[in-house]
């Protein structure tokens, strides 16, 4: 449960490891992840994979809105995840 996590009130990326201190713990306890980004890198998926695994194990899903300017490799990975019905991805122009 998210309320039981020991989270700070404020996170500063110059002082905190946002992936390990915030994103992963939140994803591991969540059932829905929504994200809107102008720039998306598949390296983020690798970094957050432990948390995303927890999200999926919880029966959760991710919805991501991102720029259509992505590499072919990232597009293929997102399409694969969509087919597994674990992620909804919306490309915006």
MODELLER restraints for C-alpha pairs under 7 A, 6 or more apart:
rsr = mdl.restraints
at = mdl.atoms
rsr.add(forms.Gaussian(group=physical.xy_distance, feature=features.Distance(at['CA:1:A'], at['CA:29:A']), mean=5.71, stdev=0.5))
rsr.add(forms.Gaussian(group=physical.xy_distance, feature=features.Distance(at['CA:2:A'], at['CA:26:A']), mean=6.64, stdev=0.5))
rsr.add(forms.Gaussian(group=physical.xy_distance, feature=features.Distance(at['CA:2:A'], at['CA:29:A']), mean=6.13, stdev=0.5))
rsr.add(forms.Gaussian(group=physical.xy_distance, feature=features.Distance(at['CA:19:A'], at['CA:48:A']), mean=6.54, stdev=0.5))
rsr.add(forms.Gaussian(group=physical.xy_distance, feature=features.Distance(at['CA:24:A'], at['CA:48:A']), mean=5.93, stdev=0.5))
rsr.add(forms.Gaussian(group=physical.xy_distance, feature=features.Distance(at['CA:24:A'], at['CA:50:A']), mean=6.57, stdev=0.5))
rsr.add(forms.Gaussian(group=physical.xy_distance, feature=features.Distance(at['CA:24:A'], at['CA:51:A']), mean=4.21, stdev=0.5))
rsr.add(forms.Gaussian(group=physical.xy_distance, feature=features.Distance(at['CA:25:A'], at['CA:51:A']), mean=6.47, stdev=0.5))
rsr.add(forms.Gaussian(group=physical.xy_distance, feature=features.Distance(at['CA:27:A'], at['CA:51:A']), mean=4.66, stdev=0.5))
rsr.add(forms.Gaussian(group=physical.xy_distance, feature=features.Distance(at['CA:27:A'], at['CA:52:A']), mean=5.92, stdev=0.5))
rsr.add(forms.Gaussian(group=physical.xy_distance, feature=features.Distance(at['CA:27:A'], at['CA:54:A']), mean=6.50, stdev=0.5))
rsr.add(forms.Gaussian(group=physical.xy_distance, feature=features.Distance(at['CA:27:A'], at['CA:55:A']), mean=5.49, stdev=0.5))
rsr.add(forms.Gaussian(group=physical.xy_distance, feature=features.Distance(at['CA:28:A'], at['CA:51:A']), mean=4.57, stdev=0.5))
rsr.add(forms.Gaussian(group=physical.xy_distance, feature=features.Distance(at['CA:28:A'], at['CA:52:A']), mean=6.71, stdev=0.5))
rsr.add(forms.Gaussian(group=physical.xy_distance, feature=features.Distance(at['CA:28:A'], at['CA:54:A']), mean=4.15, stdev=0.5))
rsr.add(forms.Gaussian(group=physical.xy_distance, feature=features.Distance(at['CA:28:A'], at['CA:55:A']), mean=5.28, stdev=0.5))
rsr.add(forms.Gaussian(group=physical.xy_distance, feature=features.Distance(at['CA:29:A'], at['CA:54:A']), mean=6.84, stdev=0.5))
rsr.add(forms.Gaussian(group=physical.xy_distance, feature=features.Distance(at['CA:29:A'], at['CA:55:A']), mean=6.67, stdev=0.5))
rsr.add(forms.Gaussian(group=physical.xy_distance, feature=features.Distance(at['CA:30:A'], at['CA:55:A']), mean=5.57, stdev=0.5))
rsr.add(forms.Gaussian(group=physical.xy_distance, feature=features.Distance(at['CA:30:A'], at['CA:60:A']), mean=6.86, stdev=0.5))
rsr.add(forms.Gaussian(group=physical.xy_distance, feature=features.Distance(at['CA:31:A'], at['CA:55:A']), mean=5.67, stdev=0.5))
rsr.add(forms.Gaussian(group=physical.xy_distance, feature=features.Distance(at['CA:31:A'], at['CA:58:A']), mean=5.94, stdev=0.5))
rsr.add(forms.Gaussian(group=physical.xy_distance, feature=features.Distance(at['CA:31:A'], at['CA:59:A']), mean=6.35, stdev=0.5))
rsr.add(forms.Gaussian(group=physical.xy_distance, feature=features.Distance(at['CA:31:A'], at['CA:60:A']), mean=3.77, stdev=0.5))
rsr.add(forms.Gaussian(group=physical.xy_distance, feature=features.Distance(at['CA:31:A'], at['CA:61:A']), mean=6.25, stdev=0.5))
rsr.add(forms.Gaussian(group=physical.xy_distance, feature=features.Distance(at['CA:32:A'], at['CA:60:A']), mean=5.33, stdev=0.5))
rsr.add(forms.Gaussian(group=physical.xy_distance, feature=features.Distance(at['CA:32:A'], at['CA:61:A']), mean=5.17, stdev=0.5))
rsr.add(forms.Gaussian(group=physical.xy_distance, feature=features.Distance(at['CA:32:A'], at['CA:62:A']), mean=5.77, stdev=0.5))
rsr.add(forms.Gaussian(group=physical.xy_distance, feature=features.Distance(at['CA:33:A'], at['CA:61:A']), mean=6.40, stdev=0.5))
rsr.add(forms.Gaussian(group=physical.xy_distance, feature=features.Distance(at['CA:33:A'], at['CA:62:A']), mean=4.52, stdev=0.5))
rsr.add(forms.Gaussian(group=physical.xy_distance, feature=features.Distance(at['CA:33:A'], at['CA:63:A']), mean=6.12, stdev=0.5))
rsr.add(forms.Gaussian(group=physical.xy_distance, feature=features.Distance(at['CA:34:A'], at['CA:62:A']), mean=5.81, stdev=0.5))
rsr.add(forms.Gaussian(group=physical.xy_distance, feature=features.Distance(at['CA:34:A'], at['CA:63:A']), mean=4.74, stdev=0.5))
rsr.add(forms.Gaussian(group=physical.xy_distance, feature=features.Distance(at['CA:34:A'], at['CA:64:A']), mean=5.78, stdev=0.5))
rsr.add(forms.Gaussian(group=physical.xy_distance, feature=features.Distance(at['CA:35:A'], at['CA:63:A']), mean=6.37, stdev=0.5))
rsr.add(forms.Gaussian(group=physical.xy_distance, feature=features.Distance(at['CA:35:A'], at['CA:64:A']), mean=4.79, stdev=0.5))
rsr.add(forms.Gaussian(group=physical.xy_distance, feature=features.Distance(at['CA:35:A'], at['CA:65:A']), mean=6.22, stdev=0.5))
rsr.add(forms.Gaussian(group=physical.xy_distance, feature=features.Distance(at['CA:36:A'], at['CA:64:A']), mean=5.73, stdev=0.5))
rsr.add(forms.Gaussian(group=physical.xy_distance, feature=features.Distance(at['CA:36:A'], at['CA:65:A']), mean=4.53, stdev=0.5))
rsr.add(forms.Gaussian(group=physical.xy_distance, feature=features.Distance(at['CA:36:A'], at['CA:66:A']), mean=5.91, stdev=0.5))
rsr.add(forms.Gaussian(group=physical.xy_distance, feature=features.Distance(at['CA:37:A'], at['CA:65:A']), mean=6.25, stdev=0.5))
rsr.add(forms.Gaussian(group=physical.xy_distance, feature=features.Distance(at['CA:37:A'], at['CA:66:A']), mean=4.99, stdev=0.5))
rsr.add(forms.Gaussian(group=physical.xy_distance, feature=features.Distance(at['CA:38:A'], at['CA:66:A']), mean=5.52, stdev=0.5))
rsr.add(forms.Gaussian(group=physical.xy_distance, feature=features.Distance(at['CA:38:A'], at['CA:67:A']), mean=5.13, stdev=0.5))
rsr.add(forms.Gaussian(group=physical.xy_distance, feature=features.Distance(at['CA:39:A'], at['CA:66:A']), mean=6.73, stdev=0.5))
rsr.add(forms.Gaussian(group=physical.xy_distance, feature=features.Distance(at['CA:39:A'], at['CA:67:A']), mean=6.27, stdev=0.5))
rsr.add(forms.Gaussian(group=physical.xy_distance, feature=features.Distance(at['CA:40:A'], at['CA:66:A']), mean=6.64, stdev=0.5))
rsr.add(forms.Gaussian(group=physical.xy_distance, feature=features.Distance(at['CA:42:A'], at['CA:74:A']), mean=5.88, stdev=0.5))
rsr.add(forms.Gaussian(group=physical.xy_distance, feature=features.Distance(at['CA:55:A'], at['CA:61:A']), mean=6.75, stdev=0.5))
rsr.add(forms.Gaussian(group=physical.xy_distance, feature=features.Distance(at['CA:56:A'], at['CA:86:A']), mean=6.98, stdev=0.5))
rsr.add(forms.Gaussian(group=physical.xy_distance, feature=features.Distance(at['CA:61:A'], at['CA:86:A']), mean=5.12, stdev=0.5))
rsr.add(forms.Gaussian(group=physical.xy_distance, feature=features.Distance(at['CA:61:A'], at['CA:87:A']), mean=5.59, stdev=0.5))
rsr.add(forms.Gaussian(group=physical.xy_distance, feature=features.Distance(at['CA:62:A'], at['CA:86:A']), mean=6.56, stdev=0.5))
rsr.add(forms.Gaussian(group=physical.xy_distance, feature=features.Distance(at['CA:62:A'], at['CA:87:A']), mean=4.66, stdev=0.5))
rsr.add(forms.Gaussian(group=physical.xy_distance, feature=features.Distance(at['CA:62:A'], at['CA:88:A']), mean=6.12, stdev=0.5))
rsr.add(forms.Gaussian(group=physical.xy_distance, feature=features.Distance(at['CA:63:A'], at['CA:87:A']), mean=5.72, stdev=0.5))
rsr.add(forms.Gaussian(group=physical.xy_distance, feature=features.Distance(at['CA:63:A'], at['CA:88:A']), mean=4.54, stdev=0.5))
rsr.add(forms.Gaussian(group=physical.xy_distance, feature=features.Distance(at['CA:63:A'], at['CA:89:A']), mean=5.74, stdev=0.5))
rsr.add(forms.Gaussian(group=physical.xy_distance, feature=features.Distance(at['CA:64:A'], at['CA:88:A']), mean=6.25, stdev=0.5))
rsr.add(forms.Gaussian(group=physical.xy_distance, feature=features.Distance(at['CA:64:A'], at['CA:89:A']), mean=4.83, stdev=0.5))
rsr.add(forms.Gaussian(group=physical.xy_distance, feature=features.Distance(at['CA:64:A'], at['CA:90:A']), mean=6.18, stdev=0.5))
rsr.add(forms.Gaussian(group=physical.xy_distance, feature=features.Distance(at['CA:65:A'], at['CA:89:A']), mean=5.90, stdev=0.5))
rsr.add(forms.Gaussian(group=physical.xy_distance, feature=features.Distance(at['CA:65:A'], at['CA:90:A']), mean=4.68, stdev=0.5))
rsr.add(forms.Gaussian(group=physical.xy_distance, feature=features.Distance(at['CA:65:A'], at['CA:91:A']), mean=5.82, stdev=0.5))
rsr.add(forms.Gaussian(group=physical.xy_distance, feature=features.Distance(at['CA:65:A'], at['CA:92:A']), mean=6.86, stdev=0.5))
rsr.add(forms.Gaussian(group=physical.xy_distance, feature=features.Distance(at['CA:66:A'], at['CA:90:A']), mean=6.43, stdev=0.5))
rsr.add(forms.Gaussian(group=physical.xy_distance, feature=features.Distance(at['CA:66:A'], at['CA:91:A']), mean=5.18, stdev=0.5))
rsr.add(forms.Gaussian(group=physical.xy_distance, feature=features.Distance(at['CA:66:A'], at['CA:92:A']), mean=6.04, stdev=0.5))
rsr.add(forms.Gaussian(group=physical.xy_distance, feature=features.Distance(at['CA:67:A'], at['CA:91:A']), mean=5.62, stdev=0.5))
rsr.add(forms.Gaussian(group=physical.xy_distance, feature=features.Distance(at['CA:67:A'], at['CA:92:A']), mean=5.30, stdev=0.5))
rsr.add(forms.Gaussian(group=physical.xy_distance, feature=features.Distance(at['CA:67:A'], at['CA:93:A']), mean=6.37, stdev=0.5))
rsr.add(forms.Gaussian(group=physical.xy_distance, feature=features.Distance(at['CA:68:A'], at['CA:91:A']), mean=5.18, stdev=0.5))
rsr.add(forms.Gaussian(group=physical.xy_distance, feature=features.Distance(at['CA:68:A'], at['CA:92:A']), mean=5.98, stdev=0.5))
rsr.add(forms.Gaussian(group=physical.xy_distance, feature=features.Distance(at['CA:68:A'], at['CA:93:A']), mean=6.21, stdev=0.5))
rsr.add(forms.Gaussian(group=physical.xy_distance, feature=features.Distance(at['CA:81:A'], at['CA:87:A']), mean=5.69, stdev=0.5))
rsr.add(forms.Gaussian(group=physical.xy_distance, feature=features.Distance(at['CA:82:A'], at['CA:88:A']), mean=5.85, stdev=0.5))
